[in-house]
Amino acid sequence: MKVEILEFVEGAKKAKGVTVIIDVFRAFSTACYAYGSGAVRLIATADAEKAFDLKKSYHHSVLTGERDEKKIKGFDFGNSPTEIIKSDLQGMTVILTTTAGTNGLINAEKANVVFAGSFVNCGAVVKYIKAIDPPLVSLVAMGYRATISAAEDLLCAEMIRAGLNDEPKDYQSAISDLRHGAGKRFFDPANLDFSPPTDFFLCTMADRFDFILKGEKRLDGNIDLVKIDL
C-alpha cells in the first residue's frame, strides 16, 4: 500500500485512490460530533449560498459552518463542536460549509473514494482502509484556511499513515503540544465567542468515535458525508 501526504485544495485536486481529506480544527471534528448528537444526514458544500438553497429542500435541517472562523450570518451554528454537543440534532440534516475541509471534499474529483478525517475518528479511518487494502492512499491535510500548513492536520495524516503501515506510536504528547502552537488560538479571549477552549479539547480527543464519514457525490455537486459504523 502506497501512502502519500498532500496539502490544501491543490492536494485534493491531485489526490487519487482512496483519499482522506483531513480537517482537525474544526470541520470534520464538527461533522463527527454532529452525528454523535443525533444527526441523520450531513451534507457538505463549499458555498454558503448553496447551503441556504439546500436548507429549503430539507425541512428538518440546520446550517453549520464558518468564514474567517466565525459563524456565517443566518446560520444556526458555527464550525464549533462545543455548539454542536449542546444541541439536540436528533433526526436532523446538518448542512456544513467551511473554508478548508468541505472545499477539499468537493475538489477531490480524481479520487476513487473519499473519506473525511480528524483525530476523533482517526483510528476508525485506519481500520476501514486496512480492511479494504487499496494500492494507493492519498492523505490531504487541508491546513489553516486551506492556505497555510497546519500542524494538527499533518499530525493526523502522519497518524493515519503510521497506522496503515503498522508502525504504532504514541502521539498523545504531540497532540497535547498543539495547545501551545496551532491550537493556541482557542485560548485567546478575543476568540471566545466563536472558537472557545472547549473546541480544542473536543477536537483532540483521539478515537472518540468508531465510525467513518464517507463522501458520496450528489447530483447537485455537493457531498453527502455518510456515517458508517465499524
C-alpha positions as CSV (number, residue, x, y, z in Angstrom):
1,M,0.0,0.0,0.0
2,K,1.5,3.3,-1.1
3,V,0.5,6.3,1.2
4,E,1.2,9.9,0.2
5,I,0.5,13.1,2.1
6,L,-0.7,16.2,0.2
7,E,-1.9,19.6,1.3
8,F,-4.6,22.2,0.6
9,V,-7.1,22.3,-2.3
10,E,-4.4,21.7,-4.7
11,G,-3.6,18.5,-3.0
12,A,-7.2,17.5,-3.0
13,K,-7.3,18.1,-6.7
14,K,-4.3,15.8,-7.2
15,A,-5.4,13.1,-4.8
16,K,-6.0,9.6,-6.3
17,G,-7.0,6.2,-5.0
18,V,-8.6,6.1,-1.5
19,T,-8.5,9.7,-0.3
20,V,-8.8,11.1,3.2
21,I,-9.5,14.8,3.4
22,I,-8.3,15.9,6.9
23,D,-9.5,19.0,8.8
24,V,-9.0,18.6,12.5
25,F,-9.6,22.2,13.6
26,R,-12.6,22.0,13.0
27,A,-14.7,20.9,10.1
28,F,-14.5,17.1,10.4
29,S,-14.4,17.1,14.1
30,T,-17.6,19.1,14.0
31,A,-19.1,16.6,11.5
32,C,-18.4,13.7,13.8
33,Y,-19.9,15.5,16.8
34,A,-23.0,16.3,14.7
35,Y,-23.6,12.6,14.1
36,G,-22.8,12.0,17.7
37,S,-25.6,14.4,18.6
38,G,-28.2,12.6,16.6
39,A,-28.0,14.0,13.1
40,V,-29.2,11.5,10.4
41,R,-27.7,13.2,7.4
42,L,-24.8,15.5,6.8
43,I,-24.3,17.4,3.5
44,A,-21.0,19.2,2.8
45,T,-20.9,22.1,0.4
46,A,-18.2,24.6,-0.5
47,D,-20.6,27.6,-0.9
48,A,-22.7,29.4,1.7
49,E,-25.4,30.3,-0.8
50,K,-25.7,26.6,-1.8
51,A,-26.1,25.8,1.9
52,F,-29.1,28.2,2.1
53,D,-30.6,26.6,-1.0
54,L,-30.1,23.1,0.5
55,K,-31.9,24.1,3.6
56,K,-35.0,24.9,1.6
57,S,-35.1,21.2,0.5
58,Y,-34.7,19.7,3.9
59,H,-37.3,20.9,6.4
60,H,-35.6,19.4,9.5
61,S,-32.2,20.9,8.8
62,V,-29.6,23.2,10.3
63,L,-26.9,25.2,8.8
64,T,-23.4,24.8,10.2
65,G,-20.2,26.5,9.2
66,E,-17.8,29.4,9.1
67,R,-16.0,32.0,7.1
68,D,-12.9,33.6,8.8
69,E,-13.6,31.1,11.6
70,K,-16.8,32.8,12.6
71,K,-20.4,31.7,12.1
72,I,-21.9,32.7,8.8
73,K,-24.7,35.2,9.1
74,G,-28.0,33.4,9.0
75,F,-26.5,30.1,10.0
76,D,-27.7,28.1,13.1
77,F,-24.2,27.1,14.2
78,G,-20.6,28.0,13.6
79,N,-18.0,25.4,12.9
80,S,-17.8,24.5,16.6
81,P,-18.0,21.1,18.3
82,T,-18.9,23.0,21.5
83,E,-22.0,24.4,19.9
84,I,-22.9,21.1,18.4
85,I,-22.7,19.0,21.6
86,K,-25.0,21.5,23.4
87,S,-27.7,20.8,20.8
88,D,-30.2,18.1,20.2
89,L,-29.8,17.2,16.5
90,Q,-32.0,14.0,16.6
91,G,-33.4,13.4,13.2
92,M,-31.8,16.5,11.7
93,T,-30.0,17.1,8.4
94,V,-26.8,19.1,9.0
95,I,-25.6,21.2,6.1
96,L,-21.9,22.1,6.6
97,T,-19.7,24.6,4.7
98,T,-16.2,25.6,5.8
99,T,-13.2,27.4,4.3
100,A,-11.0,24.3,4.1
101,G,-12.5,20.9,4.8
102,T,-15.6,21.0,2.7
103,N,-13.7,22.6,-0.2
104,G,-11.3,19.6,0.0
105,L,-14.1,17.2,-0.4
106,I,-15.7,19.0,-3.3
107,N,-12.3,19.1,-5.2
108,A,-11.2,15.5,-4.7
109,E,-12.6,14.6,-8.1
110,K,-9.8,12.2,-9.1
111,A,-10.2,10.1,-6.0
112,N,-11.7,6.6,-6.2
113,V,-13.4,7.1,-2.8
114,V,-13.2,9.9,-0.3
115,F,-13.4,10.0,3.5
116,A,-13.3,12.8,6.0
117,G,-10.7,12.5,8.7
118,S,-9.8,14.1,12.1
119,F,-8.3,13.0,15.4
120,V,-11.7,12.0,16.7
121,N,-12.2,9.2,14.2
122,C,-8.6,8.6,13.1
123,G,-8.5,5.0,14.3
124,A,-11.7,4.1,12.5
125,V,-10.3,5.5,9.3
126,V,-7.2,3.4,9.6
127,K,-9.3,0.3,10.5
128,Y,-11.5,0.7,7.4
129,I,-8.8,1.4,4.9
130,K,-6.7,-1.5,6.2
131,A,-9.7,-3.7,5.7
132,I,-10.2,-2.8,2.0
133,D,-6.4,-2.7,1.5
134,P,-6.2,-0.4,-1.5
135,P,-2.9,0.0,-3.5
136,L,-2.9,3.8,-3.1
137,V,-4.0,6.1,-0.3
138,S,-3.9,9.9,-0.5
139,L,-4.0,11.9,2.8
140,V,-4.8,15.5,2.2
141,A,-4.0,17.9,5.1
142,M,-6.2,20.9,4.3
143,G,-4.3,23.4,6.5
144,Y,-5.4,26.6,8.2
145,R,-7.8,28.3,5.8
146,A,-6.6,25.9,3.1
147,T,-3.5,28.1,2.5
148,I,-1.2,27.6,5.5
149,S,0.3,24.2,6.7
150,A,-1.5,23.2,9.9
151,A,0.4,21.1,12.4
152,E,-2.7,19.3,13.5
153,D,-3.7,18.2,10.0
154,L,-0.2,17.0,9.2
155,L,0.0,15.2,12.5
156,C,-3.3,13.4,11.8
157,A,-2.1,12.4,8.4
158,E,1.1,11.0,10.0
159,M,-1.0,9.1,12.5
160,I,-3.1,7.6,9.7
161,R,0.0,6.7,7.7
162,A,1.7,5.1,10.7
163,G,-1.4,3.1,11.4
164,L,-1.7,1.9,7.8
165,N,2.0,0.9,7.8
166,D,1.6,-1.0,11.2
167,E,4.0,1.4,12.9
168,P,2.3,2.0,16.2
169,K,3.5,5.2,18.0
170,D,2.3,7.2,21.0
171,Y,1.1,10.6,19.6
172,Q,-0.7,11.9,22.7
173,S,2.2,14.1,23.7
174,A,2.3,15.6,20.2
175,I,-1.4,16.2,20.3
176,S,-1.3,17.9,23.7
177,D,1.6,20.1,22.5
178,L,-0.7,21.6,19.8
179,R,-2.2,23.7,22.6
180,H,0.9,25.8,22.6
181,G,1.2,26.0,18.8
182,A,-1.5,25.5,16.2
183,G,-4.2,25.3,18.9
184,K,-3.3,28.4,20.9
185,R,-5.9,30.5,19.1
186,F,-8.6,28.6,21.0
187,F,-7.2,30.1,24.2
188,D,-7.3,33.7,23.0
189,P,-10.0,35.6,24.9
190,A,-10.8,37.5,21.8
191,N,-11.9,34.3,20.1
192,L,-14.1,33.0,22.9
193,D,-17.4,33.6,21.2
194,F,-16.6,31.6,18.1
195,S,-13.6,29.5,18.9
196,P,-13.7,28.5,22.6
197,P,-11.1,26.4,24.5
198,T,-13.5,23.5,24.7
199,D,-13.3,23.2,20.9
200,F,-9.6,22.4,21.3
201,F,-10.2,19.7,23.7
202,L,-13.1,18.2,21.8
203,C,-11.1,18.2,18.6
204,T,-8.1,16.5,20.2
205,M,-10.0,13.5,21.7
206,A,-8.3,10.9,19.6
207,D,-10.6,8.0,18.5
208,R,-13.7,9.3,20.3
209,F,-15.9,7.9,17.5
210,D,-15.8,4.5,16.0
211,F,-17.2,5.4,12.6
212,I,-16.0,6.8,9.3
213,L,-17.5,9.5,7.2
214,K,-17.6,8.5,3.5
215,G,-18.1,11.2,0.9
216,E,-20.7,10.4,-1.8
217,K,-21.0,12.9,-4.7
218,R,-24.6,14.2,-5.2
219,L,-26.2,15.1,-8.5
220,D,-26.2,18.8,-7.3
221,G,-22.4,18.7,-6.9
222,N,-22.4,18.7,-3.1
223,I,-21.2,15.8,-1.0
224,D,-23.2,13.5,1.3
225,L,-21.0,12.6,4.3
226,V,-22.3,9.1,5.1
227,K,-21.7,7.7,8.6
228,I,-20.5,4.1,8.5
229,D,-20.2,2.4,11.9
230,L,-17.4,-0.1,12.4
